[in-house]
C-alpha cells in the first residue's frame, strides 16, 4: 500500500459521525500529520511525481 493510500484509509474518523467513525488517539493523529507533511514536502520538491 502506498503512503498516500495509508494516510487516506487510516483516518476513518477525520469527518466525525460517519459509519466507520471512532475515537482516535493522539499517537494516531500525530502519525497522520507527520505522514501528510512528509508527502507534501516530497510532492512540492519533485521527489514524487505522477507516473
Buried (B, 14 or more C-beta within 10 A) or exposed (E): EEEEEBBEEBBBBEEEEEEEEEEBEEEEEEBBEEBBEEBEEEEEEEEBEEE
